[in-house]
Amino acid sequence: MLFKLSYRNVKRSIKDYSIYFLTLALGVCIFYIFNSLESQTIMMDLSQSKKSYVELISKTISAVSVFVSFVLGFLVIYANNFIIKRRNKEFGIYMTLGISKNKISFMLFYETLIIGILSLVVGIFIGTFLSQGLASVTANMFEVNMTKYQFIFSKESALKSILYFGITFVIVMLLNFKILSKCNLIELINSEKNNEKLKGSNLVLSVLLFVLSIICLSIAYKLILENQLINISNNKFKCSIILGIVGTLLFFRALAGFLIKATQSNKNYYLKNLNVFTLRQLNSKINTHYISLSIICIMLFVAIGMSSSAISIKNAIEETSKIQTPYDMTITKDTNDDNKDVSESLKGLGMDINKYSDEFVNYNLYDSKVEFSNMFKDTSDNYLKQQMKILEKFNNPIMKLSSYNKLREMQGKEKVQIKEKEVVLLTDMNQLKPAIEEYIKENDKIKIGKEDFKICKNYECMAIETGPMGMNFVVFIIDDKYVENFNEITNYLSLNYNGNKEDIENKIVNEFENLEKSSKQYYELEIKPFSRTMAFENNMAISSVFLYVGIYIGIVFLISSAAVLALSQLSGANESLGRYKVLKKIGVSTTMINKSIFIQVLLYFILPISLALVHSIFGIKVANNVVAVFGVYETLGNNMFAIGTILLVYTVYFVMTYKSYKRIVNK
């Protein structure tokens, strides 16, 4: 009998609380999709190294999933409390009819069980189909073929989803037992008549708090722009976070009263239609839930920031991979007493580079004794200023002009000509261009060693080695005859393969692996090969981690925030039914009531996302400077795409909430 009643209750409530069921199913779906990645790799033609990178991505997502499960767990518990509160009168009627609290608790147990099973089945079912798309995206990122399409069901991901969400539903059941055990019959019956208490209705105090919130947020924005994300242990950074949270909390604490005060200044508008009623309804809701609105605002800010930054970092890393891998392979060797080129040292170990390449260059970098931070100490470039706060002190290296021209020839570029005692500044980091241009404009000469060199007005931006990202901040290119008095710091060998690149790559990598296992001298020389393929795979792994984790957390925070806002409004609709009945009795039309509902729901949704977008303007500006570390890429389009997608999902929740609110009031 109880199970039958529970089933009818769930069936009846699905229409009014479809948002709750949708969010649960969506949460399970997302959880399943991201945790099924490792199972999908059987469709991909992955090399051993690529498999290890995909495993790294899967382990990272698995670790993040623990955090995600807590967020979704709190969402389920929070939503459940709203639904229980809405049904107080219903429980009171059950108790009046002689049904004990224990039986009502078991009825709720069955309802939660039905909801849990339903959301898990729907979520995993949809996730199984959508997860095939994630496998395709991963394969495209690593540029591998799907060997043979198979419809994959990830048993591990399904079991993990059932376990994590199952624990949450068990906690919900226990909380329901506890809530009902403390219920009082009179309070349950009269719950609909009890209006929410208005908190902080002093309008003057609200205005003062609102002004204080703006001051706190302004200082927080100023501090974060000054400190950036370079040093998160800095007191200024910590202060900006604290002021940002306090400012957000004060903003929503004072907002309702401030809106009333501002609207009352225009009597014609304030007293028009149902504006007084609408504003008082909104005032009641905001003052009661200002803490949850503050948390939602911060979660939306994190969702926007992580999603946009994840996409930007991924694209920046991919673009950097194309620029920073001009040769098929670069081999480095730390300078030692043997005074041999890399190819000669390898020959001494029994490895002949000529087997793999007809086109290679041995070259060295030398210590100039010119400190990078000292050279750019007066720069006005904000990016470089922030970077120098965390950079260790290092000297700019020197490269022979002849070596540089040989490397340019390998890249199909014309040789560079320089005048007597002239130096060309070289960088492989696009983000340093403004600082170098400024330095060249303000300086004619630079002292390198004991000699003064005239600075060439045309600087160079080119990668001189194959690697995962740009690491040569500034390199001095000078004539060979001036290099003799400087000490070597690193030996290089860059080469292009002379046959099928994939076959040669496998052979040369295998030979290096064998040398590593068998030769003690290999370690002593500190030889390190790095190929274009290695750089690509390494960068794809890093970009995939940023992309998947950013989108994963962003989506979860978004749907959690939107769902809590929606359920809060629908709970308020039930609590305010008596007020709407009075409006109808005094002759207020359904059109005016619907307009009032629309404004209430719209403002309740707009306020947290609006402040979150303001936070994001400053947050994304700072984040883009972090993206610049991975490479220069057009970030505005990525930011707008991420924000637009989030606003679209958010709007869907708003529309569903508005329609459900109207249905509750007008039925």
N, C-alpha and C positions, 0 to 999 in steps of 0.2 A: 504493500500500500504506500509506504513512504517513498520507495523508489519510483513508483508510478507518479506520485505527486511531484517529486523532484524533476522527473522528466518533463512533466507538463509545465513546471515553472521555468525550466531552461528554454523550452520551446516558445513560451510566451514572452520571455525577456530578450530573446535574440534580436527581435526587431528594434526594441528601444535601445539595447546596448550592443548593437552590431559592431560598434567601434571597438569595444572591449575584446570581442571574439576575433575580430579582424587583426587587432594588434598582437594578440596572443599567437595566432596562426602565423602572422608575418614574422614575429620574433623567432619562432621555431624554425621557420623556413630559412631565414638569414643565418641562424646558428648552424643549421644542417649544411647549407651551401658552402660556407667558408671552411667547415671542418671536414668536408668530403674531398678536398683537393688532392690529398695523397692517394686516395683510392682511384682518382681519375687518371693518374699518371700511366696506368697500364695501356691507355690508348695512345700514348705519346712515344715517339721514337727518340728517347732521351739517351744521351751519352752518360757515362758514369759520373762525370763532373756535374752535368746538368741535374742528374737525379739527386745528388747531394745538395744542390742549391734548392731544389723544390722541397726536399725534406726539411731544409732550414726554414723555408717559408711556412710549411705546414706546422712545424714545432712552434714557430712564433705565433701563428694564428691560434694554435691550441692553448698557448699560455695566455693570450689576450682573451680567449673564450671564457676563462675563469672569471676575469673581471666583468665581461659582458653578461655572464650568467647572474652575477650579483645585481647588476643594473636592471636586467629584465625581472629578476626576482623581486626587487623592491617595487617595480612597476606593477607586477601582479598583486602583491600585497596591498599596495596603495589603492589600486583599482578595486580590489575586493572590499576594502573598507568603505569606499563610496557606495558600492552596491548594497552592502549590508545596511548602511545608514539609510538608504532609500527605502529599504523594506521593513523598517522598524514597526510601522503600523500593521503590516501584514503579519509579522511575528506576534504582535500583541493580540491580534484576532485569533491566531492559532492557539495561544495560551488561554484566551477567554473560552474557546471551545473545548478546553480540557486537554490539549496536547501538551505533554511535558517538555521542559527545556532539552532534555536528553534526546527526545524524538526529533525535535526541531533541529538539534545539532547534527543528528544522523541524516536528516533530510538535506541539510547544507553539505554534509560530507558527500552524499550521492551527487548533488548538483555539481560540486567542485570536481568530482571524479569524472562526471559526464563531460564537463567543460574541458578538463585536462586532456582526456582521451580524444575528444573531438579536435581540439587545437593541435595536438601532436600528430594525429592522422592527417589532417588537412595540411599542416605546415610541412611535414616530411614528404607528403605526396607532391606538393608544388615544388618543394626544394629539390626533390629528386630530378625533376625535369630541368629546372633552372641551373642546377649544378653542372649539367652537361655544357652549358654556355661558359661557365667559369673555366672549365678545362680547355675549351677552345681559345679563350682569351689568354690563358697561361701559355698554351702552345704557340700562339702567335707572337707573344712577347719574347719567347726564347727561340723563335724562328725554327720550330721543329714541326714535322708532319704528324698528323694523326694517323698512325699506322693502319688501323682498322677501326671504324666507328663501332662502339659497343654501348649499349644502354647500361650504365653502371649504377647500381644501388649500393651506397656505402653503408654496410652494416655497422661499422665502427662509429660513423657519424650519427647514425640513427640511435644507437645505444647510448651514445654520449648525450644526445638531445633528450632522450627519455629519462636518463639519470638526472641531469641537471634540472630539467623542468619538473620531473617527478618529485625531487626534493623540495622544490618551491611550492608545489601544490600540497604536499604533506604539511609544510609549515602553515600554509593558508588554512588548512583543515583544523589544525591545532589552535590557531588564532581565533577561528570562528567558534570553537568550543568555549574558549576563554571569554570571548565577547558576550556570548549568549548566557554564560553562567552568571554574569554580573548585571544582566538586564532586569529592569523593574517594569512590571506590567503597566502601571499608570504612565510611566515615561514613554513606553512604547506606543500606547494608544494615543497619547497626546503629542507625539513627536512632530506631527505635521503642523500643529498649531504653534510650536516653538520657533520663533524667528531667530535667525542668527544675530548675535550681539554685534553691534557696531563698535569697532575698536579705533581709537585715535580719531574721533570725530571733531576735535578742536581744529578749526580751519586755519587759524593763525599759526598754530604749531606745525600743521601740515606744510604750509608755505615755507616756514623756516627750515624744516627738515628737507624739503625739496631743494631749496637753495644750497643747503649743506651737501646734499648728494651730488649736485652738479660740481661743487668745488672739489669734493673727494675724487670724482671721476676725472675731472680736468687734470688734477695733480697726478693721478695714476697714469693717464695717457702721456703726460709730459715725461714722467720717469721711465716708462717703458720705451719711449722713443729714444731717450738718451742712453739707456742701458742696453737696449735690444735684447736678444736672447744669447748673447755671447757669454755672459757670466751669470748663471742663475743663482749662484751662491752670494752674489753681491747684495748688500743691504738695500740698495735702491730698487733692485728687481723685486725682492721680497716685499718691500714697502708698496710697490706698485700693485702687486697682487692683492695685498691686504686692503689697500684703499679701493681697489676695483670691486672687491667683494662687498665691503662696507658701503660704498657708494651705490651699488646695485640694490642692496637691501634697503637703504634709506630711500632710494628712488621709489620703490614700490610701496614702502611703508607710508610715504607722504603723498603718493600720486593721486589717490582717490580724492582726498581733501583738497589738493591743489586744483584738480579738475573742476570740482564744485565751486571753489572760490573764483576760478577764472571764468567759468560759465555764468555765474551769478552776476558778474559785472555787466553782462548783456541780458537785461531782464526780458526783452522781447523773445530772445532765443530760449532762455532758461524756462520760461513759462509756456512755451509753444508746445502743442500736442502733448505727448507723453514724456517730454525731455526730463522733467523733474523726477518722474517715476524711474525712467531708464538710468539716470545718473545715480539715483539712490540705490538702485539694484546693483549697479556696477561698484559703487562705493562699498556696499556691504560685502560683496564678493572679494574685492581686492584687499580690503582691510582684514578680512578673515584669513586669506590665503597668500598674504604678501611674501611669506618666507618661501612657499612652494613656487610662487611666480619668480622669485629671485633665482632659485635653483634652476628652474626651467630656462630662464634667460641665459644663465651661464652654460647650461648644457647645449643650448642652441648655438651659442657662441663657439663652443668647442666643436660642435658638429660642422659648422660652417668653416672654421679654421682648419680642422683636420682634413676635411674633404678637399678643399681647394688647395691646401699645401701639398697633400698627397699626390694629386694630379700634376701639380707644377713640378714637384721634385722628380716624379717619374719621367716627365717629358724633358726636364733639364738634364737628367742623367743620360737619357737616350741620345739627346743631341750632343752631349759631351763625348759620348762613346765614339761618335763619328769623327769628331775633331781630334780627339786625343789618341787615335790609333792609326797614324799615317803609315806604319810599317807592319808587316806580318808578325814580326817579333822584335823585341829589344831585350838584350842580355846585359846585365850590369855586373860589375866586379869591383869590390873595394880595392883601392890602391894599396899595393904592398911593395916589398923590396925587389920583386922580380922584374919590374919595369917592362912588362910585356903587355901587348894589346890583348883584348879579350879573345880574339881568334887564335892567337899564339898560345895563350894559357889553355884554351880548350884542346888545342892540338897536342899539348903536352900531356893532357889527360886521355888522349886517344880519340878525340872527337874532331872530325874535319867538317867545318862549316860549308866548304865547297860542295859537299854532297847535297846540301839542301838549298843553296843559294848561289846565283851568279852575280847578285847585286847586294852588296853589303858595305857598311862603312864602320870602321873603328874610330872612335873619337873619345876625347877626355874632357872633363870639367875641372877647372882649377880654382883655387881659393883666392879671391880678390882682396880679402881683409876689409872690404867695404860692407858695413853692417846695414842690412835692409831697413830696419826700424829707424836708424839714424839718418839714412838717406831720405826717408819720407816723413820725418818727424813733424814737418810744417805743413803737411798736406791738408787740404780742406775737404778731401773726399770722405764723406761720412762712412761709407762701407769700409774703406781701408783703416780709418780711425778705430772702428769697432773691432776689426780683425786683429790689429796690432796689440789690443789689450790682452789677447790670449796667445798670440804667437810667441814661440820661444825665439830668443835672439839667434840669428843666423847671418852668415855672410853671403852676398851675391856671388854666384860662380862666374867664371870666365870661360869662353869657348873660342877656339881658333876660327878665324874667318874661313880658312880652307875647309875645315870640317863642316862648318855651317853650310857652305856652298855645295858640298857633296850631298848633304842631307836634303837640301833644296832640289838638287838635281834628281834625287830619288823620288821626290814628290812631284816632279815635272814642272818645277818653277825655275825662273831665271836666277842667275847668280847675282849676289849683292856686291857692289863696288863701294869701297870707303876711301876717304882721303888719309893722308899721313897723320898719324896720332889722333885718329878719330875713333869714337866708340859708338856702336849701335846698341840700343837697349832692346832686348827681346823678352817677351812674356808669352806664356801659353794659356793665360787666364784672361778671358775677355772682360771680366769685371774689374780688372786693374787698368784698363785703357784710360779712363778719365784721369786717374792719379798720375799715370806716366805722361800723358799729354800735358798736364799741369806742370809736372817737374821739368819737362823739356822746355816749356815756354818760359819758365822762371830761372833756368840755369843754362849757361853756355858751356861750362866745363865741369869736370869731375876728376878728383884725384884718385887714381887706382895704383896702389903701390907707391912708388916714388915719382911717378910721372903724372902730368896733367893731360887729360884727353878732352878734346872738343866733342861735345855731344851732338850726334847727328840728329837733325830735326825730324827725320823719318824713322819711326820705331818699327819693330817687327812683332807680329803676333802669329806664332806658329809652334806647333808641338815638335819637339826635337827627340822624342822617345814615345814608344807605345806604352800606355799605362791606363789605369782606370779613370784618372781625372788629372786636371792640370796641377802640377806641383812646382813648376819653375816660375816663381814670382817675377824675378828680373834676372836676366843673364846678360853679361857684357860680351859683345862680339867685337874683338879687336884683331889687328894684324898678327900673324903667327910669330913674327920676330920679337914681339913684346911679351909673349907668354912664357918665355924661357925662365924668367925669374920667379914664377909662381908655382906653388906646390899642387900636384895632382890630388884630387879628392875622390873622383869616381871615374872608372873606365866603362865605356859603353860599346855595344855592337848592335846596330840596327840592320835588319835584313828583310828582303822580300823573297818568298819561296820561288823555286825555279820550275815547279811542275804543278800537279794537282794539289791545290792548297790543303784540302782535307787530308789527303794521304800523307803529304809532307808534314803537316801539323802533328799527326799521330806518331809518325816515325821520330821526329825530333823531340817530342815530349817524352816518348818512351826511352830514348837514349839518355835524356837528362835524368829521368827517374832511375835508370840503371846506374848512372854515375853517382847519384845521390846515395844509393844503397851500397855501392862498392868502393867508392873513392873517399878517403879521409881528406885528401888535398882539396876536394871539391868544397868541403865545408870551410877549410882554412882560407880559401880564396873568396869565400862568400859570394859565389856565383848565383845569380837569380834571373831566370828567364821569365819573360812575360809576353804572351802573344796577344794578337788582336782578338782571338777567340776567347782567351782567358778573361781579357778585359770586358768583352761583351757579356759573357756569362756572369761575371762578378757584378757588373753594373745592373744587369737585368734582375739578378737576385735582390740586390739592394732596393731597386726601384719597385719591384713587386711587393716587397715587405712594406715599404712606405705606402704604396697604393692600396693594398688589401687591408692593412691595419687601419689606415686613415678612413677608408670608405666603410669598413666594418663598424668601427666605433661611431663614425658619423651617422650612419643609418640608424643604429641602435639608439643613440641619443636623440635623434630626430623623432623617431616614432614614439619613443618613451615620453618625450616632452609634449608632443601633439596629443597623445592619448590621455595624459594626465589633464591637460587643458580641457579636452573634450569631456572627459568623465566628470570633471569638476563642474562644468556648465550643466551637464545633464542631471547631476545630483541637485544643483541649484534649481533646475526647472521643477523637479518634484517638490522641493521645499517651498517654492513660490506659487504653487498651484492655487492656494487660497487667495493670494493677491490678484491673480489673473481672473479668478471667479468674480471677485468684487468689481474689477474693471468691466467685465462683461455685463454685470448686473446694472451698472450705472450708465450703460449704453455705449461703451467704447467699442468701435468696430474691430473685426478680426484683422483688417488691413493695418490699422494703427498698432495693434498688439504685435503682429508679425514684424512690423517695421522696428518696434522697440526691441524685440528679440534679436533681430538682425544686427542692430547697433550694439547691443550688449555683447553678443558673441563675437562680432567683428573687432570691437575694441579690446576684448579680453584676449583675443588671439594676436592682434596687431601689437599691443604694448610690449610683450616680452621679445618678440622677434625684431621689433624696431630697435630696442636698446641693444639687442644682440648684434644687429647689423652695424650699429655705431661702434660697439666694441670691436667688431670684425674689421672695420676700416683701419684702425690702428694696429690690431693684431696681425692682419694680413700684410700690412706695410712692413712690419717687423719680420714676419715669416718669410717674405719675399727676399729679404737680405740673407736669410739662412739658405733659401733656395739657390741664391747666387753662388754659394760655396760649391754646389754641385754642378754649376754651369749656368750660363745666361740663356734664358728662354723667355718667350712672351708669356707673362704671367697674368695679364689682365683678362685675356680670353678664358683661361682656365678658372680664374676666380669667379668670373661672371657665369660660366657654365655650372660650376658647383653651387653657387648661390641660387641660380635660376632653378636648378633641379630640386634643391631643398625647399624653395618657396612653392614649387608646384605640388610637392607631396604635402606640405603644410596647408596649402589651399584646399586640397582634397579633404583633409581632416576637418577644416573649417566648414566646408559645405555640408559634409555629413553631420557635423554637430548641429549646425543651424536647422537642418531638416528634421533631425531627431528631436531637437528642442521644441520645434513647432508641433510635431506630432504629439509629444507629451502634453503640451499646454492645450491643444485644440481638440484632443480626442474626447 
